[in-house]
Amino acid sequence: MKRITVIGVGYVGLVTGSCFADLGNRVIGLDINEEKIEGLKQAILPIYEPGLEEMVARNMSAGRLTFTTSYAEALKDAEFVFIAVGTPSGVDGEADLQHVRAAAIDIAKVMVKPLIVINKSTVPVGTGDWVADIIHAHQPKPIPFSVVSCPEFLREGSAISDFMNQARTVLGSLDPDAAEKVAQLHLPLRTPIMRPDLRAADMIKYASNAFLATKISFINEIANICEMLGADVKEVATGMGYDPRIGSQFLDAGLGYGGSCFPKDVKALAYMANKNGNRSRLLKAVMEINSERRKLIVEKTRQAIGDFSGKVIGLLGLTFKPNTDDLRDAPSLEIAQLLIAEGAQVRAYDPVGMPGAKVLNPEIEMASDAYTLAKGCDAIIVNTEWNEFKHVDLKRIQKAMRQPVVIDGRNIYDPAQMTALGFCYMGVGRGYLKGGRPLSSSSSKEEDVA
């Protein structure tokens, strides 16, 4: 049994700590937010993640997982200290490291024995050296320690499975012995372990997220072209995905990426590149394409129902993806603001995201379910692909709406079925014109057809 402290009890920290406790380790979760810690002591989680509530309760009951706001208590017997605090975007897109700095200073002040400090937060290349310098500078007396970079690759909504079935564990350090000890900590996971240098380890995380964000923006650009030419982007993506060089993941056209990772990590990588003399044209294009998605879906809605003034528009889904309550950079919130600014009444339903959304935008009216949402709506925009939405009674939805218009921002419905049910249906990149009518060769001039 190893003694582990995890600083930060957000998505990454709480999942990391709970999973290590489930593997039989003694884990203390530390956070300076007293409200979060008091809630966790009562098994009330600050986030929604499938399976996490049960895991936390199980390990608290077994005495393997506890929570505190005290650095002295958390580090008293610790062997490993994970820094898993937030690194949000700064003014120019740079990673804001104030929470990492604060954690490093407090570690230095209270540590009483040698430690291995592990950066789990997504941090700029070179942060490992910076953290080491901070700890050295703030130690009351010299105590040996090592810094290891171990970036996380968790996906919200499947974070526990991702932790327990890691595709790879990346350990970067200038201290081979420390890296070996952290590797031993991960051995029960039976994951491939690679040990690049400290800076490469940080870069692997940024490069991975930037590549996946690029893949999403690429398929959205293809979706735009599909709409012009009458092709169905879902069929195109399926055909592409069979190629093992491409793969099928992250080829879902729609509203683009959101959440806490891709937006800030692409911005931070672009900032690092620009700061060092590289204009990063590809990353700039990725961000521009993603930003356009929200405006495009609003324009689709305008094409279908005309002026928004006095219209009731329903948002089916609020969170940036299913199986999470995370609203950070969620497309739905920007879409709602654009609609409200043009005089629309916006109503929304989401299985778990409504409390947070109501705080962020009180102007959004919340509905108790999809059918209440649909009543009297002039259009419904699908923002999140929750499984619940895929199995609603579409006939009942159609009858409840004032105008049966569905703008499917996640392509969860079949265009032919929706048209047959009487909807004016518009997906993303489905090759359909206004009104749900398929674009056919007859709609093009003969001389334009090769």
C-alpha positions as CSV (number, residue, x, y, z in Angstrom):
1,M,0.0,0.0,0.0
2,K,1.5,3.3,-1.1
3,R,0.6,6.6,0.5
4,I,-0.6,9.1,-2.1
5,T,-1.8,12.7,-1.9
6,V,-3.7,14.3,-4.8
7,I,-3.9,18.1,-4.8
8,G,-7.1,19.2,-6.5
9,V,-10.4,17.3,-6.4
10,G,-11.7,18.3,-9.8
11,Y,-12.3,15.8,-12.7
12,V,-8.7,14.7,-13.0
13,G,-7.8,14.8,-9.3
14,L,-10.9,13.1,-7.9
15,V,-10.8,10.3,-10.6
16,T,-7.1,9.8,-10.1
17,G,-7.3,9.6,-6.4
18,S,-10.3,7.4,-6.3
19,C,-8.9,4.9,-8.8
20,F,-5.6,4.7,-7.0
21,A,-7.5,4.0,-3.7
22,D,-9.5,1.4,-5.5
23,L,-6.2,-0.3,-6.4
24,G,-5.5,-0.6,-2.7
25,N,-3.5,2.5,-1.9
26,R,-4.0,5.0,0.9
27,V,-5.1,8.3,-0.8
28,I,-5.7,11.8,0.6
29,G,-7.6,14.2,-1.6
30,L,-6.5,17.8,-0.8
31,D,-8.3,21.0,-1.9
32,I,-8.4,24.5,-0.6
33,N,-12.1,24.8,-1.4
34,E,-13.7,24.0,1.9
35,E,-17.2,23.6,0.4
36,K,-15.9,20.8,-1.9
37,I,-14.1,19.0,0.8
38,E,-17.0,19.2,3.3
39,G,-19.3,17.8,0.5
40,L,-16.9,15.0,-0.3
41,K,-16.6,14.0,3.4
42,Q,-20.4,13.4,3.1
43,A,-19.9,11.5,-0.2
44,I,-21.4,14.5,-2.1
45,L,-19.4,14.9,-5.3
46,P,-18.6,18.3,-6.9
47,I,-18.8,16.7,-10.4
48,Y,-20.9,14.2,-12.3
49,E,-19.0,11.2,-13.7
50,P,-20.6,7.8,-14.3
51,G,-19.5,5.3,-11.6
52,L,-17.4,7.8,-9.6
53,E,-19.9,8.4,-6.7
54,E,-20.0,4.6,-6.0
55,M,-16.2,4.4,-6.2
56,V,-15.7,7.3,-3.8
57,A,-18.2,5.9,-1.3
58,R,-16.7,2.4,-1.5
59,N,-13.1,3.6,-0.8
60,M,-14.1,6.1,1.9
61,S,-16.0,3.3,3.7
62,A,-12.9,1.1,3.4
63,G,-10.7,3.8,4.9
64,R,-8.5,4.1,1.8
65,L,-9.8,7.5,0.7
66,T,-10.1,10.7,2.8
67,F,-10.3,14.4,2.1
68,T,-8.8,17.5,3.8
69,T,-8.0,21.2,3.3
70,S,-4.8,20.9,5.3
71,Y,-1.5,20.6,3.4
72,A,0.3,19.6,6.6
73,E,-2.2,16.7,7.2
74,A,-2.1,15.6,3.6
75,L,1.7,15.5,3.2
76,K,2.6,14.2,6.6
77,D,3.0,10.6,5.5
78,A,2.9,11.0,1.7
79,E,5.3,9.2,-0.6
80,F,3.8,10.5,-3.9
81,V,2.1,13.9,-4.4
82,F,0.1,14.5,-7.5
83,I,-0.6,18.1,-8.6
84,A,-4.0,18.0,-10.4
85,V,-5.1,21.6,-10.2
86,G,-6.7,23.6,-13.0
87,T,-4.7,25.3,-15.7
88,P,-7.3,27.5,-17.4
89,S,-6.6,29.8,-20.4
90,G,-5.0,33.1,-19.7
91,V,-5.7,36.4,-21.5
92,D,-3.6,35.5,-24.6
93,G,-4.4,31.8,-24.6
94,E,-1.4,30.9,-22.3
95,A,-1.9,28.3,-19.6
96,D,-2.6,30.0,-16.3
97,L,-0.3,28.3,-13.8
98,Q,-1.2,30.3,-10.6
99,H,-2.8,27.2,-9.0
100,V,0.3,25.0,-9.9
101,R,2.6,27.6,-8.4
102,A,0.5,27.9,-5.2
103,A,0.5,24.1,-4.8
104,A,4.3,23.9,-5.3
105,I,4.9,26.6,-2.7
106,D,2.6,24.9,-0.1
107,I,4.3,21.6,-0.8
108,A,7.7,23.2,-0.1
109,K,6.5,24.8,3.1
110,V,5.1,21.7,4.8
111,M,7.0,18.7,3.4
112,V,8.9,16.8,6.2
113,K,10.3,13.9,4.2
114,P,11.5,13.1,0.7
115,L,8.7,13.2,-1.9
116,I,8.0,12.5,-5.5
117,V,6.0,15.4,-6.9
118,I,4.0,14.4,-10.0
119,N,2.6,16.9,-12.4
120,K,-0.8,15.6,-13.5
121,S,-2.2,18.9,-14.6
122,T,-1.7,19.8,-18.2
123,V,1.2,22.3,-18.1
124,P,3.4,24.0,-20.6
125,V,6.7,22.4,-21.7
126,G,9.3,23.2,-19.1
127,T,6.9,23.4,-16.2
128,G,8.7,20.4,-14.4
129,D,11.9,22.4,-14.1
130,W,9.9,25.5,-13.0
131,V,8.0,23.5,-10.3
132,A,11.3,22.1,-9.0
133,D,12.8,25.7,-8.8
134,I,9.7,26.9,-6.8
135,I,9.9,24.1,-4.3
136,H,13.7,24.6,-3.8
137,A,13.2,28.3,-3.3
138,H,10.4,27.9,-0.7
139,Q,11.7,25.1,1.4
140,P,12.5,26.2,5.0
141,K,15.3,23.6,5.0
142,P,16.6,21.4,2.2
143,I,14.7,18.1,1.8
144,P,15.2,15.9,-1.2
145,F,12.5,15.6,-3.8
146,S,12.0,14.7,-7.5
147,V,9.5,15.9,-10.1
148,V,7.9,13.6,-12.6
149,S,5.6,14.6,-15.4
150,C,2.7,12.1,-15.8
151,P,0.1,13.8,-18.1
152,E,-3.5,12.5,-17.9
153,F,-5.5,11.3,-20.9
154,L,-8.9,11.0,-19.3
155,R,-12.2,11.6,-21.2
156,E,-15.1,13.0,-19.2
157,G,-17.9,10.5,-19.3
158,S,-15.5,7.5,-19.4
159,A,-12.8,8.7,-17.0
160,I,-12.8,5.7,-14.7
161,S,-12.5,3.2,-17.6
162,D,-9.8,5.4,-19.2
163,F,-7.8,5.4,-16.0
164,M,-8.1,1.7,-15.4
165,N,-7.4,0.8,-19.1
166,Q,-4.8,3.4,-20.1
167,A,-3.5,3.2,-23.6
168,R,-0.2,4.4,-22.3
169,T,1.4,5.9,-19.2
170,V,3.8,8.7,-19.9
171,L,6.5,9.4,-17.3
172,G,9.0,12.2,-17.9
173,S,11.7,13.0,-15.3
174,L,15.3,13.9,-14.9
175,D,15.5,11.3,-12.1
176,P,15.3,7.7,-13.4
177,D,14.8,6.3,-9.9
178,A,11.8,8.5,-9.3
179,A,10.3,7.6,-12.7
180,E,10.8,3.9,-11.8
181,K,8.9,4.4,-8.5
182,V,6.0,6.1,-10.3
183,A,6.1,3.3,-12.9
184,Q,5.8,0.7,-10.1
185,L,2.7,2.6,-8.8
186,H,1.1,2.1,-12.2
187,L,2.0,-1.6,-12.6
188,P,-1.4,-3.0,-11.5
189,L,-2.9,-1.2,-14.5
190,R,-0.8,-3.3,-16.9
191,T,-0.4,-0.3,-19.1
192,P,2.4,0.3,-21.6
193,I,4.8,2.7,-19.9
194,M,7.1,5.1,-21.8
195,R,9.7,7.3,-20.2
196,P,10.6,10.3,-22.4
197,D,12.5,13.3,-21.2
198,L,10.6,15.7,-19.0
199,R,9.8,18.2,-21.7
200,A,8.7,15.6,-24.2
201,A,6.3,14.2,-21.7
202,D,4.5,17.6,-21.4
203,M,4.5,18.0,-25.2
204,I,3.0,14.5,-25.7
205,K,-0.2,15.7,-23.9
206,Y,-0.5,19.0,-25.9
207,A,0.3,17.3,-29.2
208,S,-2.3,14.5,-28.6
209,N,-5.1,16.9,-27.8
210,A,-4.2,19.2,-30.7
211,F,-4.2,16.3,-33.1
212,L,-7.7,15.2,-31.9
213,A,-9.0,18.7,-32.1
214,T,-7.6,19.0,-35.6
215,K,-9.4,15.7,-36.6
216,I,-12.7,17.2,-35.3
217,S,-12.2,20.5,-37.2
218,F,-11.2,18.6,-40.3
219,I,-14.4,16.5,-40.4
220,N,-16.4,19.6,-39.8
221,E,-14.8,21.3,-42.8
222,I,-15.6,18.1,-44.8
223,A,-19.2,18.4,-43.5
224,N,-19.4,21.9,-45.0
225,I,-18.3,20.6,-48.4
226,C,-20.7,17.7,-48.1
227,E,-23.6,20.0,-47.7
228,M,-22.6,21.9,-50.8
229,L,-22.2,18.8,-52.9
230,G,-25.0,16.6,-51.6
231,A,-22.9,14.0,-49.8
232,D,-23.7,12.6,-46.4
233,V,-20.8,13.2,-44.0
234,K,-21.7,10.3,-41.8
235,E,-21.2,7.9,-44.7
236,V,-18.0,9.7,-45.7
237,A,-16.7,9.5,-42.1
238,T,-17.6,5.8,-41.9
239,G,-15.7,5.1,-45.1
240,M,-12.7,7.1,-43.9
241,G,-12.7,5.4,-40.5
242,Y,-12.2,1.9,-42.0
243,D,-8.7,3.0,-43.0
244,P,-6.4,2.0,-40.1
245,R,-4.2,5.0,-40.9
246,I,-7.2,7.3,-40.0
247,G,-9.5,5.4,-37.6
248,S,-13.1,6.1,-36.8
249,Q,-12.8,8.1,-33.5
250,F,-13.3,11.8,-33.5
251,L,-14.8,11.9,-37.0
252,D,-18.3,13.0,-35.8
253,A,-19.3,16.2,-37.6
254,G,-21.3,18.6,-35.6
255,L,-20.9,21.6,-33.3
256,G,-17.2,21.1,-32.7
257,Y,-15.2,20.5,-29.6
258,G,-15.7,22.0,-26.2
259,G,-15.1,21.2,-22.6
260,S,-12.1,21.9,-20.4
261,C,-9.2,20.3,-22.4
262,F,-9.3,20.8,-26.2
263,P,-10.1,24.5,-26.3
264,K,-7.5,25.6,-23.7
265,D,-4.8,23.1,-24.8
266,V,-4.9,24.1,-28.4
267,K,-4.8,27.8,-27.4
268,A,-1.9,27.1,-25.1
269,L,0.1,25.2,-27.7
270,A,-0.5,27.9,-30.2
271,Y,0.7,30.5,-27.6
272,M,3.8,28.5,-27.0
273,A,4.5,28.2,-30.7
274,N,3.8,31.9,-31.4
275,K,6.0,33.0,-28.4
276,N,8.9,31.1,-29.9
277,G,8.5,32.5,-33.4
278,N,6.1,29.9,-35.1
279,R,2.8,31.3,-36.4
280,S,1.1,27.9,-36.0
281,R,-1.2,28.4,-39.0
282,L,-2.7,24.9,-38.6
283,L,-3.7,25.5,-35.0
284,K,-5.2,28.8,-35.9
285,A,-7.3,27.2,-38.6
286,V,-8.4,24.5,-36.2
287,M,-9.6,27.1,-33.7
288,E,-11.3,29.2,-36.3
289,I,-13.2,26.3,-37.8
290,N,-14.4,25.2,-34.3
291,S,-15.5,28.7,-33.4
292,E,-17.6,28.9,-36.6
293,R,-19.7,25.8,-35.8
294,R,-21.9,27.6,-33.2
295,K,-22.7,30.4,-35.6
296,L,-23.4,28.0,-38.5
297,I,-26.0,26.1,-36.5
298,V,-27.8,29.4,-35.6
299,E,-27.8,30.3,-39.3
300,K,-29.3,26.9,-40.2
301,T,-32.1,27.6,-37.7
302,R,-32.7,31.0,-39.2
303,Q,-32.9,29.4,-42.7
304,A,-35.6,27.1,-41.4
305,I,-37.8,29.5,-39.3
306,G,-36.8,33.0,-40.3
307,D,-36.5,35.9,-37.9
308,F,-36.0,34.8,-34.3
309,S,-38.0,37.6,-32.6
310,G,-40.8,36.1,-30.6
311,K,-39.9,32.5,-31.5
312,V,-39.5,29.7,-29.0
313,I,-36.4,27.6,-29.6
314,G,-35.6,24.5,-27.6
315,L,-32.1,23.3,-26.9
316,L,-31.9,19.5,-26.5
317,G,-28.8,19.1,-24.4
318,L,-26.6,21.6,-22.6
319,T,-23.3,19.9,-21.6
320,F,-20.5,19.8,-24.1
321,K,-20.7,16.0,-24.3
322,P,-22.9,13.3,-22.8
323,N,-22.3,11.6,-19.5
324,T,-20.9,14.7,-17.8
325,D,-22.2,17.9,-16.2
326,D,-19.4,20.0,-17.6
327,L,-20.5,23.2,-19.3
328,R,-17.1,24.7,-19.9
329,D,-17.0,26.0,-23.5
330,A,-20.2,24.1,-24.2
331,P,-21.6,25.1,-27.7
332,S,-25.1,25.2,-26.3
333,L,-24.4,28.3,-24.1
334,E,-23.0,30.4,-27.0
335,I,-25.9,29.2,-29.2
336,A,-28.4,30.2,-26.5
337,Q,-26.8,33.7,-26.1
338,L,-26.8,34.3,-29.9
339,L,-30.5,33.3,-30.1
340,I,-31.5,35.4,-27.1
341,A,-29.6,38.4,-28.5
342,E,-31.9,38.3,-31.5
343,G,-35.1,38.1,-29.5
344,A,-35.7,34.4,-29.2
345,Q,-37.1,32.7,-26.1
346,V,-34.8,29.8,-25.3
347,R,-35.9,26.7,-23.5
348,A,-33.5,23.8,-22.6
349,Y,-33.5,20.3,-21.3
350,D,-30.4,18.3,-20.2
351,P,-30.3,15.2,-17.9
352,V,-27.6,16.7,-15.6
353,G,-26.5,20.1,-16.9
354,M,-29.5,22.3,-16.1
355,P,-28.5,23.5,-12.6
356,G,-25.1,24.8,-13.8
357,A,-26.5,26.3,-17.0
358,K,-29.1,28.2,-15.0
359,V,-26.4,29.8,-13.0
360,L,-24.4,30.7,-16.1
361,N,-27.4,32.0,-18.1
362,P,-30.6,32.7,-16.0
363,E,-32.4,33.7,-19.2
364,I,-32.7,30.1,-20.4
365,E,-35.9,28.5,-19.3
366,M,-35.4,25.0,-18.1
367,A,-37.8,22.1,-19.0
368,S,-38.4,19.0,-17.0
369,D,-38.1,16.6,-20.0
370,A,-37.8,16.5,-23.8
371,Y,-41.6,16.6,-24.2
372,T,-42.1,19.6,-22.1
373,L,-39.3,21.2,-24.0
374,A,-41.0,20.6,-27.3
375,K,-44.3,22.1,-26.4
376,G,-44.9,25.2,-28.5
377,C,-41.4,25.3,-29.9
378,D,-40.7,26.7,-33.3
379,A,-37.5,24.8,-33.6
380,I,-35.4,22.3,-31.6
381,I,-31.6,22.3,-31.8
382,V,-29.8,19.1,-30.7
383,N,-26.6,20.1,-28.8
384,T,-25.6,17.0,-26.9
385,E,-25.9,13.3,-28.0
386,W,-27.3,11.9,-24.8
387,N,-28.6,8.3,-25.3
388,E,-31.9,9.5,-23.8
389,F,-32.4,11.8,-26.8
390,K,-31.9,9.0,-29.3
391,H,-34.8,7.1,-27.9
392,V,-37.5,9.8,-27.4
393,D,-40.9,9.4,-28.9
394,L,-40.4,11.5,-32.0
395,K,-44.1,11.5,-33.0
396,R,-44.9,13.0,-29.6
397,I,-42.2,15.6,-30.1
398,Q,-43.5,16.5,-33.5
399,K,-47.1,16.9,-32.3
400,A,-46.0,19.1,-29.4
401,M,-44.1,21.6,-31.5
402,R,-45.6,24.7,-33.1
403,Q,-43.3,24.3,-36.0
404,P,-41.8,20.8,-36.4
405,V,-38.3,22.0,-37.1
406,V,-35.3,20.0,-35.8
407,I,-31.7,21.2,-36.3
408,D,-29.6,18.2,-35.4
409,G,-26.2,19.5,-34.4
410,R,-25.0,16.0,-33.5
411,N,-26.5,14.0,-36.3
412,I,-28.3,11.6,-34.0
413,Y,-31.4,11.1,-36.1
414,D,-32.0,9.6,-39.5
415,P,-32.9,12.2,-42.1
416,A,-35.3,10.0,-44.0
417,Q,-37.1,8.9,-40.9
418,M,-37.4,12.5,-39.6
419,T,-38.8,13.7,-42.9
420,A,-41.3,10.8,-43.0
421,L,-42.5,11.8,-39.5
422,G,-43.3,15.3,-40.8
423,F,-40.2,17.2,-39.5
424,C,-38.3,19.9,-41.3
425,Y,-35.0,18.3,-40.5
426,M,-31.5,19.7,-41.0
427,G,-28.4,17.8,-39.8
428,V,-24.8,18.7,-40.2
429,G,-23.2,17.8,-43.5
430,R,-26.1,15.5,-44.5
431,G,-26.5,16.8,-48.0
432,Y,-30.0,18.3,-47.2
433,L,-31.5,21.5,-48.3
434,K,-33.9,23.7,-46.3
435,G,-37.0,21.8,-45.5
436,G,-35.3,18.4,-45.3
437,R,-35.5,17.8,-49.0
438,P,-32.6,15.7,-50.3
439,L,-30.2,17.4,-52.6
440,S,-30.2,15.4,-55.9
441,S,-28.5,15.7,-59.2
442,S,-31.6,17.3,-60.7
443,S,-31.1,20.3,-58.5
444,S,-27.8,21.0,-60.4
445,K,-27.4,22.4,-63.9
446,E,-26.6,19.6,-66.3
447,E,-23.5,21.3,-67.5
448,D,-22.2,21.3,-63.9
449,V,-22.4,17.5,-63.6
450,A,-19.2,15.7,-64.7
